[in-house]
Amino acid sequence: MDEDADEFLALLDDEYARAILSELTTEPMSVSELCTACEMPEPIADRLLNRIEAVDRVTET
């Protein structure tokens, strides 16, 4: 498996990362909207979004 696939699988182990991915399947959201919807602190959302973006699963708009 390549490095991005390994990282994506590791992200799926994280409850917050799964929540972010689930929320973003319906519509684009800001970090603050994601924090509210997923009940998580902004620093965690930022860190996870950076990791998710690095494996090309989300893009910043």
Buried (B, 14 or more C-beta within 10 A) or exposed (E): EEEEEEBBEEBEEBEBBBBBBEBBEEEEBEEEEBBEBBEBEEEBBEEBBEBBEBBEBBEEE
